[in-house]
Amino acid sequence: MVRLVTGQSAFVAPRDIGNPLRVLVVQGQEAGPGLDNIDLKAELQALNLARDSLDAAAKALVAPIEARAVGRAELVDALSETKPTLLWLSGHATENPPRFLLADGSWLSPDDLAAAIGDAAKTSRVVPLYVVLWACKTGLNERFAAPGAAPPFIQALANVGVSAVLATLGPLADDIAPDLAAAVLQALAMGRPLDHAVARGRAALMATQLGENDRDDWACPVVWCVDLPEGEIAWSDATAPAQRQELARRLLPPETAPAELDGTARKQAETWSQHRRVWVTERTNRMASAFQVRSEWLGRVLAQQRINHRMVVALDFTDGSAGRVLRDWAGRVMRVTDDFDDPGRQFRELAALITEEGPEAGWRKLCHGEQFTLALIAPPERDDWLWNALRDAAAAAVVLADGFPQWAAEGGWKAEELTGDPEGVDFDPLQYPLAPGLAVLAFPAAAPDLADIDAAQVEELKNAGLLVETRAVCVMPLSRAVSLVDRLDPGQFTAAHRTAFAMLDGAVARAHVERGTYEALLRARLDHARLGSAPSARSTAAQQLMGYYRHHRRASALLDVFDQTNVRTIGEVWKVSAGWAHLATGSVHKARDLLEDVHDDELEPVEQADRLALLAEVEKTSGGKGSKARARRLLEQALSVLEGEPEAAVKVTRLRIEHELARLTHFIDGDPAAAIPQYRKISAAWQALPDHGLDQAITLRNLAEAEMKVADRGAPGAPALFDTAADDLAMARDLLPPNTGHPVAAELEYLAGRLAVRHGEEERATRCFKQAQSVGLATNHLMLVAIAEARLFWRKVARQPVEEYDPGEWTKRATALMPFRRHSWAARVLIDGDLRSARRLMDGCLKRAAVAPLLHARSLLEANPAFDAGSDRDRIIAACAGLALTGTDQTHWEELPRRYGWFTQWTADRDAATPEKAWEATS
């Protein structure tokens, strides 16, 4: 129950405090004439226990409680010295007259209390934010008080600047008063305002007393506020982490409780907090019970919140399916959270998503939250959806399970055990050469490869608890590895990485390398070779990793390796691969420089053909005069290089070059109908080859776009052709390898958006374009990210009135596109955007403002002389007509007949011989 009272505004706004909560408990006499004995010591103990039971982060926000049994003469000094945020009066009070019995036997009236607070504030500059009158009947009014008047204590405190007062309407029984006091203090410590803190305590009492007809203690506490109840309070900068930790504990699975941490456990928690994926196993002989194991593990996980400020979400899968566990968690969220726990509603929205759309949808969103640490007890390995979402999750994760599966080791999880120091006080791992190598090992070593190095040493390390072994691989527990690495000097550190490389260069590891099974293995080999100062091994490892990225078409990843490698040590062929990667990421000039710098005589025929095909792509992308013809000649020359070579050796390269010729027909010649049978033939050839799903997906992507273009032109059977395009697009998306980093992944999402537009599915189109942005960011296809953003922008503008158009917003999108202006696709998106911006401005009668985007569009067209066919002609006409209509420059329009032989026919076909009609015809 909350009531308002008029009075002086609080000395300090609750949201502006920024200091720990300071509590002064003024203890009165425990007994007096005609008064029952009360246990003030028990109440104080309850308050201290409430503070002590707070999490460490929350406890730091509450200063140690000051308790003083003072008389009237000492009260002002006590207030001045302690500067309480919360003044708590504990003892006896009377209703008529209203007064509080102090420890010296004197009575304190409401005006006396207000005067003491005011006098103390002259020195301390502090008026208590809250006052708790923990004495019976302090909330009752005098018998003949005016209707609506506040009780005397309340009014006097309000007049001196106290924000809110807790008083009681009747006596509180000794069996509940301490617990209620503790509940109120704990809620205040977590940043709840006084009214909310009392509501928490009252709710707890109601739950136990509503069934007892003779008990109504829950109705006794009443809060009086000078102003409307405040929102959440920040006692200090550490409040938010404390609130997260408190909420994390309230959302723990049933029958789980974190253990208190000792120094070793806290150090282990710090180690875990520095890694995104930790898989903890337990050695059952070291713990008394499964409950103790969970408690120890959970204590460490929750301790991470104070280090990395990620909110812990704990889920116990021991006795339930993944779906049921998530539904139970959602129900718990809805029961225990409120506006203070969940101000942004992120938890309740997650819970609603799980309830309404199912556990899988909610789990995916939970995994996307980089502010979370997912603490998972015995997660089921059979639920693929659980692990698929977790694999690329932004959230951190800590697992507790019986064993460490091989797939987790190979997937980058760090193995860990809840153990103390290695067995044997005299055991020194540095006496074993393999131990430092295992400590720095970045990918699990195969057990046979370790045994081939020194089987006896491996067995000793295993017995000492320095190895976690799965069915096929071995790693050192994380905490022990970190501890050992800290002891290594620079020379030992270098030697450790050389040993680690040797562990990943055994027969089993080399077989994986040859098959390109694990990217993480290839990266680990390169890292160990680099940190181990082994030039030959580094060159080999770099080429193996770049080969993996080239095969999987991951351009940005390949460039990351190439840029850190000495080109002289890896051969000319990698310049060709780097040239491809620069092209794929939109850096045309860098691609040209590298490809033209290659010594062709050092390349094999297939490599020569690859280089020529890439130079053809450079020509196509450049948009320079004559670039179309040069591109075709280069591709035909590439095919001629392959003639006479064994078909098995050149088939893949030949198909890729034929695909590029089909793209020339489609995009450069502007004849998608002629390109369709070429694409279909190439797609069928890819289908017959194993392990070329990505190549087929790329071909089908272009085939779908060609089919859409032909259907757009009103070809016979256009609806059926759109359906065929949709089928080809769906097949392409299905063929993409999981987690591919190839740019086509984002392009397929973008094309799906365009197809949705054709079908009138506007919401789906927007989702696809946003997904294209997301995938583009994940694959570093930044050009497509900018293109998709431009598309989304113009879709939004189309729904706005002309007068609301802001050209500055288009300028932001154009700025993002400008780094890719050398690429023909990006250049056309820029030109189209400039023309749309100009059209919007002119429709709003802002001709002068339209000049800048028109001039920019014109300059881009001038920089791309190959843009002179198909829809590019409309762009040229629109730019020149727009400039003429603004009255800025008629020259461009007047020169069109002389510069372009097709101009006369174009205007005749559209009856658009004037700038006005041409502008309208190109809208």
N, C-alpha and C positions, 0 to 999 in steps of 0.2 A: 504494500500500500504506500503510495506516494502522494504527498500533499504539498501545495505551494504556499509560500509565505513571502510577503513583501519585506524587503530589507536592502542593505547595502550590497552592491555587487562584490563578488569574491575578490580578495586582495590580488590573487593571481589566477588567471584562467586555468582550469584543470589541464587543458591540452598543452600549456606552455611551461609546465613545471620543470621537466628535464633533470630532476635530481632523485636520488633514492627516497623511498617512502620512510619518513621518520615517525615513530609512534611513541607517545608519552602516555603511560598508564598512571593515572592519579588514583591511588588506593585510599579509600576511606576506612572508617572503623568497621570491623566485622560484626559488631553487635552494639546495641544501645538500648536505652530505656524503652520498653514496649516493642523492641524490634527483634526479629529472629536472627540467629547466627547464620552468616553466609560464608561460603568457602572462597575467599578472594584469592587464596594461594592456588587453588585448583584452576580458577579462571586464568590467572597469569601463566600457569604451566601450560594450559591449553593454547594460549596465544604464542608462547615460545615454541611449543611443539609444532604449531601450524607453520611458523616461520622455518623451523628446522627441517620440516618435511618437504619444503619447496625444492624443486630442481635447482641445481647450482646456479644456473643462469637467472632464475627468478629470485632466488635467495639473495643474489647480489644487489637486487633492486630494493631490498628492505633492510634498513639499518637495524642493528640489534635493538630490541625493545627496551626502552627506559621505563622503569617502574619506581615511583616515588610515593611514599606515604607522608604527605606534607600537610601542614596546617595552613591557615589563612595567610600567615606572615611569609611563608616560604613559597607560596604558589606562583607569584610573579617571577621570582628568580628561577624557579623550575622551568617555567615557560620560556623565559629569555635564554636560558642555557641550552635547552634541548631543541628549540625551534621546531616543534612538532608539525608535521603535515596532518597527522591524525591525533586528536586529543581524545583519550578514552578515560572516562570517569567510571570507576568500578566501586560500588558500595550501596549504601542505603539512601533513599530519598523519601520525602513526604510530598503529598499532593496539596495540602492546604494548611499552612502556607507552603508554596513550592520552595524546596531547599534540598541541599545535598550535604550529607554528614561527612566532614573531613576527618583525617586521622587524629587530629588533636582534640576532637570532640566538639569543634565549632561547626556551625551550620553555614553553608554557602548559598546565598540567594542567587537567582538568575542575574540580577544586576551586578552582584559582586563578581560572579564568574565573567561576565562580559567586560567589566572594568579591569579585571586582572589580565584578560587577553589583550585589551587595548593598551594597558600600561606596558606589558611585555613587548608588544609590537613596536613601541617607540624606540626600543633598544635593538631588538632582533630583526625588525622589518618583516616579521612573519606573523600572519594570522593563520591559525589552523584552517586547512581546506575543509576538513570534516571534524565534527564532534560526535562521539558516541556516548550517550548517557546510559551506561549499563547499570541502571538502578530503576527500581519499580515505579511505575506511574508517572515518570517524567514526561510522558506524552499526553497526560490528561490535562484538561483545562480547569480553571477555577469554576466554582459552582455557578456563579452568576455572570460568566464571561459573555461578551457580545457574540451573536451567531457568526461563525466563520473566523473568529479570532484565533490566532495561534496560541498555544500554551506559553506561559511566561518564559520558560527556559528557551524555547524555540525562538520567540520573538527577540529576546535580548541578544542571543547569539547571531541571529540574522542581521540585527542592527549594527553589529560590530564587524561584519564582513565574512562570517562563516558561510560557506557555500551550501552545506547540507548538514542536517542533524538527524541522528538515529536516536529515538526515544522509545519508551515502552508504555503500553496502555495498562499493564498489570504486572504482577510478579512473574519472574521466570524461575522455574523449578531448578534446584541444584543439579538434577540429573541431565538436564539438557543445556543449561546456560553455557558451560565451557565449550561444548561441541558447536553450538551455534556461534559463539564468539570466534572460534577457530575458523569456521566456514566463511564468516564475513571477512576476516583478515586475509585469508588465502585469496578470495576473489578480488579484494582490493589490490593485493600484491600483483595480480595478473593484469592490472590496468582497468578493472571494471569500476564504474562509478558507484557511489555508495548505494543508490537505489537498486542497482542491479545486483550488487554483492549481497544485500539483504534479501532480495528475491531468491537468490540461490540458496541461502540458508533457510528461508521460510519454506521453500519447496521441499528441501530435505526433511524438515519437520512434518510437513503435511503428509508426506509419503508414509510416515510411521504413526501419525496421530489421528488421521481421519477416521480410522476404524475404532478409535477409543473415544467413546461418547463423552467421557469426563475430561478430556484433554483438549485445550484450545490454545496452547502456548504459541503455536504457529501464527496466531492472529495478533500477538502482542506487539511485535516490533513495527514501528511506523517511521518512515523517512519523510522529513520536511525539507524542501528545497527552496532556496531563494529564487533561483532561475529554473527554467525547464531542465530536466535531467541531462547531464552532459553525455557525450560519447566516450569512446575509449580514451584512456589516459596513458601518456608515455612518461613513466616515472624517470626513465633515462633512455639513452640511445640503445640500450640492450633489451628494451621491452619486447620488441618484435621476436627476436630469437627465443626469449623466455616463453612468450605466448605459443610459439610453434612447438616448443618442447612440451609444454603443458597439454596442448591439444593432442600431440602425438601419443602421450601416455593415456589419455582418455579414450583414444581410438584403438588401443592395443587389443589383439584378439583375447577372448575370454581365457582365464587361467594361465595368463602369462604375466610375468613380473620381472623387470630388469634388476640385475644384481648391482650392488655398490661396487665401484671400481677401485682396485689398488693401483699402485704406480705402473706395474707391468701392463695391466689391462688398459690404462689410459694411454700408454705409449702405443699399444696395439691399435686402439681406436684412432689415434692420430695417423698411423700408417694407413689404415683402411680409408680414411677420409681423402687421401691423396690419389686414390685409384677408383675408376668408374665401375669396375666389375670385380667383385671379390667373392670367391666361392669357399666357404668355410666348412671343413670337415672336422669331425671330432674323433679323438682316440678314446674309445669307450672305457678303456681301463683307467683313464685319467680323471673321469668324472663319476660321481656317485649315482647320478640319475639323469634321465633325459630332461627333467624339469630344470636341474641345475645347469645343464649344458645350454638350454635355451635362455636361462636367466643371465648367464655369463655373456653369451653372444648378444642378447638384446641390450644389455647394459653398454656394451661397446658400440653397438649401432646407434643407440640414442645419444651417446656421448659425442658422436660426430656432428650433431646439430650445432653444438657450440663452436665447432671448428669451421665447417664449410657452410653453415646456415641453410642446409637443405632440410626440408621437413621430412621426417621419417614416416612412411606408410607401411605398417607391418601387416603381413598376411600369413596365416597359418594354414597350409594345405594338407596337414597330416591326416585329417579325418573327413575330407570332403573334396569334391571336384573343384576345378578352378572356377567354373561358373558359379557354383553355390557359394564358394568363399567370397567372391567379389560381390555377390548379392547380399550376403550377410554384412560385409563391410559397408555397403551402401546404406543398409538399414541402420547400422550403428551410427553412421554420419548424420542421418536425419534425426536420430533420437538425441544425440548429445551436443550437436553444434547449434550456435545461434548467431545473431548478427555480429557479436563481438569476436567470436571464434573465427568466423568466416565472412569478413566484411565484403570481399569481392565475390562471394557466393561460388567460388571455384569448387569447393568440396561438394556443396549441395547440387551444383550443376553436374558434377561428375556422378554423384549418386543418382540423380534423375536420369542421366544418360544410361547408366547401367540398368536401371529399372525399366526404362521405356524402350531402349533400343538393344539392350542385351549386354552381357558382360564383355564381349569382345570389343564393342565400340567404346565402352568406358575404359577398358584396359589400354587400348591404343592411345586414347587421350591422356591417360595417366602417365603412360610411358613418354609422351611428348613433353612433359613438364620438367624442365631443367632444374626447377626448385625442389624436386623430390629425391629422396633416397628410398628405393623400394626394398624393404626387408622381407625376404621370402623364406619361410620355413617349409622344407620338403616340397618344393614346387614339382608338379607332375611333369616328367619329361615327355610324356606321350601327347600332351596338348601343344601341337605345333603353333597354333595361333598365339599362345602365350609367349613363346620364345621368338617367333617372327617379329612381333611388335617390340620385344625387348632388345633384339639384336642391334637395331640402329637407334635405340631410344636416347633421348636427351637426358632422361633421368638416370641417376646412379643406381646401382643394385648391389645388395649383399645377400648371398644365399647361405642357408644352413642346411646341409644335407648329409646323408650317411657316407657318400663317396664322391669322388671327383671324376666325372665322366670324361672320356677322351675328347668328345666333341667340344666340351667346355674348355679344356686345355687348348685345343686348336683354335677356339673362337676368341681367345684373348682374355679369358677369365684368369684372375690371379688366385692360385691355390693358397689356402691358409688353414691353420689348425689352432684350436684353443688349447695351447700347451704352454708350458713355462720354458725354462732354459733347456738346452740340449742335455741329454742324459750324461751323467758323469761330470763332476766338477772340473776334472783335469782335461776334458775333451776340448781340443783347440782345432776348429775346422781349417785354419790356415795351414795346418800340417798336412792337409790333403789337397793336392793341386787341383782336383776336380771341383772342390767346394767353391772357390771364387768364381769359376766359370758358371756353375749352377746358380750362383747368387745373381749374376748379371744376365742370365739367359732370358732372351726375349721371346722365345718360342719353345714349347716343350720338346725335349730330346727323346728320341726313340730309345727304348730300353736296350735293344740289341746294339745300337751305335755306342751307347755308354759302356756296355759290357765289353765291346771290342777295344775300347781305350784302356780300361782297367776294371775288370769285374770285381776283384777283391775290394778295391777302394769304394766302389759303388755300394757293395754290401755293408761296409762299415758305416758309410754315411746314412744309409737307410736305417740301420739299427740305432743310430744316434738321433733319429727324428729329423734329419735334414733332407729327406726326400719324400715327396708325395707321389705314389705310383698308381697309374691307371692300368688298364689292360695292356697298353702298348707304349706309354710315354711317362717320363719322369720330370718333376720340377721340384724346386725347393720352396717350402712354405714362405709366404710373402714376408712376414715379420722377421723371420730369421735371415732371409736374403737381404733385407734392408739393413739389418743390424750388421751383417757381415760386410756389406759394401761400404758402410761407414768406417770400417777399420782399414780399408785398403789405401795404400799410398799410391801416387800416380803410376809408378812402375808396375805395381801389383794390379792396378785397375786395367792397364793396357794388356797385361798378360792374361787377365781374366777374360777379356773379350776375345783374345786369340783362342783360348781354350773353348769358349762358347761357340766360336765359329767351327772349331774342329768337331764339337758335339753335333752341329747341324750340317756336317759334311760327310757323315757316314753313309753306308750303303742305303739304308732306309730313307734318310733325308734326301740323298741325291736322286733316288727314284721319284720322290714327290716333286723335286725341282724339275726333273725332265718332263713330268706330266703336267706341270703347272698347277698342282693341286691346291696349294695354299699361298695366297698372297702374303699372309702374315709371316710365313716361313721365309719367303724371298726377302721381305723387308728386314727381318731379323738378321739374316745372313749379311745384308749390306751394312746394317748398323754395326754389327760386330766386327766386320772387316774394316770399317772406317775408324771405329774407336780402338781397334786393335792395331792400327797403323800397319796394315798389311796391303800394300798397293796392288799386288797381283790379284789377291782375293777380292779386293774392292772392285777392281775392273770387271772381274768375272761376275760378281754378284750384281753389279749395276746393270750389266747387259742382260742378265737373266730376268731381273725385275722389269726392265724396260720392255723386254720381249713379252712378258706377261701382260703389261699394260697395252702394248701394241696389239696383241691378239684380242684383248677384250675392249679395244677401242677407247681407252681411258686417257684422253689427251692431256688433261691437266696433270694427272698423276705422272705420266711419262715425262712431261717437261720438268716437274719437280726434281726427278732423278737426273735428267740430262743436264740441267743447269748446275748441279753440284758435282758433275763428273768432268774429269780431264778428257776432252774430246780426242786428244792424241793417243790415249790409251785404249780407246774402244772402237775405232774404225769409222770409215766414211758412211757405212750403211745407217748408222744412228743419226747422222745429219738428216737423212731422208725421213726417218721416223719422226724426228723432232720437227721437220718441215710440215709433215702431216699434222702433228699435234698443234702447231701454231695456226695452221689453216682451220682446224676444227674449232679452235677457240677464238677465231676472228682476227688473228694477227697476220694479215696478208703480207705485209712488207717483211716481217721477220721470216716468214715462210719462204718468200722469194730469195732473200739473202742467203739463207742456209742451203736451199736447193741448188742455187747457182754456184755455190762454193764447193759443191761435192766434186771429187775427182772421179769421173765416170769410169775410168779404166780400172778402178779398184772394186767395182761392183759386179756382182753376178747378173746374168740376163734378167732374172725376175726383179732384182733390185733396181736395175736400170729402167725397167718398165714402170716400176712403182714411182721412181723419180719423175719420169716423163708425164705420167698421169697426174701427179701432184702439181707439176708446172702448168699443166692444162687447167687444173682447178684454179690456180693462181690467176691465169689469164681470164677465165670465166668470171671470177670474183671481182677482178679489177675494173671491169666496165670500160676499159680503154678502147680507143678506136682500133678496129681490126682484131679485137681480142677473141671474138667468136671463131673466126677462121683459124687463128693461131692455136686455139684450144683444140679444135678438131684435128689439126695436123699433128699436134703433139700426141693425142690419143692414138691416132692411126700409126704413128711412128712407134709408140709403145707396143702395139700389137705386133708390128713387124719384128721387133726385137725378140719376141717370144716364138716366132716361127722356127720350126726345126728343133725346138726343145722338147723333151719328153712331156707328154700330155699330163701325166700325174704330177709333175713338178710345177707346171705353169697354169693348170686349170683354174685355180682360185684367183690368181692375178688376172688371167684373161677375162674371167667373168666380171671382176670388179671394173675392168677397163670398159667392157661392153656396157656395163651399167652406167658408167659415166657418159658414154656416147648416147645412151638413151636419155639421160638427163639433159644433154645438149639439145637433143631434138625437142624435148619437152619444154625446158625453161628458156633456152637461148633462141631456138628457132621458133618458139611459140606454137608448136604443133603437138599438143598432148595426145591427140587421137593417134598419130603415127607412133608415139612413144609407148602406148599401151601394149601392143603385141610384143614389143621388145622387152618391156618389163616382165610380162607374163612368162616369156621364154626363159629369161634369166632366173626368175623366181622358181620355176620348175627345176632348173639345173641346180640351184642351191638346195632345194628340197631333197635331191638325190645324194647330196654330200653330207656325211655325218659331221656334227659339231659346227654347223654354220647357220644356226638359227638367227644369230645377230645379223649376218649378211642378208638373209632372206627377209628379216624384219625391215631392214633399211630399204630393200627393193620394194616390198609391199607398201611401205610408207609413201614412196614416190608414185607407185601405181595408184594408190587410193587418191592421191592429190590430182593425178592426171584424169582419173575417172570423174572426180568432182568438177574439174575444169570443163571437161567435155559436156557433162550434164548441165552445167551453168550456162553453156552456150545454146541450150535448147535442142540438143541432139535428139533424134528419135529414141524413145525409150528412156528419157532422162530420169524418171523416178526409179526405174529398175537399176540404172547406172549408179544412182546415189546409194541404193541398197547394196550393190556390189562393192562400192567403195567402203561402206560401213563394215561389210564382212571382211574385206582385206585389211582394214584398219584394226579390227578386233583380232584377226589372226596375227598381225604384226606385234600387237601388244602381248599376246600370249607367247610369242616366240622369244621375247626378250629374256636373256638370262637373268636370274635373280640378282638384284643389287648391281646391275650394270651401271658403269659410270659413263656410258656412251651418250653423246648429245642427242641421239635419236630418241632416247627415252622421253625427254622433255618435248621434242618436236611431235611425237605421237600424241601427247596430251593436247598440244596446241591444235593439231589437225583435228582431233576429236571435238574440240570446241568449235572449230569452223564448220564441221559437219553438223553439229547440234544447231548452229545458227541457221543452216540451210533447211533443217527440219522444223524450225520455229520453236525449238526447245531452249528458251532463253536462260532459264535457271541452270540447266545442265551445262550450257555453253559457258556461263560464268564460272561454274565449278571447275570445268576443264581448263579454262585459261588460268585460274588460280593454281590448279594442280601443276600446270606447265611451269609456272613461276617457281613453285616449290621444288619440283624435280630439277629444274634448271639450276637452282641454287645448290642443290645437292650434288649435281654433276659438273658444277662450275661452267655451265653453258650460259654465261652472263649476257651474251647477245640476245638469246631467246628470252631471258628474264626481262630485259628491257623492252623487247618486242611485245611480250605478253602484257606488260604493264601499260604500254601504249594502247593496246587493244582494249584493255579493261577501262582505261581512262575515257576513250571515245565512246564506249558503250554507256558509261555513266553520263557523259555530256549529252548524248542523244536524248536522254530523258529530262534534260533541264531546259527551262525557257532560255531564249537567246540572250536576254539581258543579264542572266546570271553567269554567263561564260567568263572565265578568268584565264586570259592568255598566259599568265605566269605559270599556271599549272601545267600547260603543255610544254612550256620552256623547260620545266624540271624533267619531264619525260624525254624531251629532245636531248637534253644534256647527258642523260644516261645512255642514249643511243649513239651519241657522237663518236665515242671511241671505236665504234664498229662501222663508221660511215664508208669505209673502203669495201665493205662487203655489200654486194648488190641487194640482198634482202633487206638489210638494215637501212641502206640508202633509200630504198623505195618506201619503207615505213616512215622514215623521216620526211621524205617529200610529200607523201600522202598526209601526214600529220600537219605539215606546214600549210598545205592547201586547205585542209579542213579548218584549221585555225583562222586562216584568212577569210574563208567563207563565213564562218560564225561571226567574225568581227564586221564584215561588210553587211551581213544580214541585220546587224545591230546598228548600222549606219556609222560604223567606225572605220572609214576608209583609210585614214592616215595610219591607224594602228595596224591595218592589214598589210601595209607595205613591207615591213620587216620579214614576216614569214614568207611572203611571196618572193622576195629577193633571195632568201635563204634556199627556198625550193629551187629557184632558177640556178643558183650557184651549184647546187648538188647535181642538177641535170647537166650543167656544163662540164662538171668534173667526171661525168660518166657518159662519154660520147656514144658508147654502145647502147645506151637507153634510147632507141629510136624506132622501136617496133611495138606492135600490140598495144597494151595498156599504157606503155611509156609515152606513146603519141598523145594520149589524152592528158597526161601529166604536163607535157611540154606546152600544149595548147592552153591548158588551164592557167599555168603560171604566167604566160605572156598575156592572155586575155585579162587576168586579174590585175596585172600591173597597169594595163591600158585603162581599165575601169577606175582605178584609183586616181588617174590623172597624173601619175608620177612619171611614167615612161612609156611612150608609144612605140619606141624604136624596136623593141623585141617583137612586138606584134607585126610591125610593118616588114621586118626582115624574114618572117616565117616562110613566105613563098619562095624566097631566094635560097634559104638554107636547107629547106626540106622539100624534096620532090613530091612527097606524098601529101603535102598540105592542101593543095587544090582539090584533090579527090576527097580528102577527109571532110572539108567544109561542104562540098557538094552533096556528099552522102547524108549529111546531117542538117543541111540548110542552115549553116552556121558561119556565114562569111564575115560577121561583125563580132567585136569583142563581147558584146552583150549576149548574143546568141551562142557563141562558143562557150562562154562562162556557164550559161544555163545547160548546154548540151553535155558538159563534163561534170555536172553536179551529181 
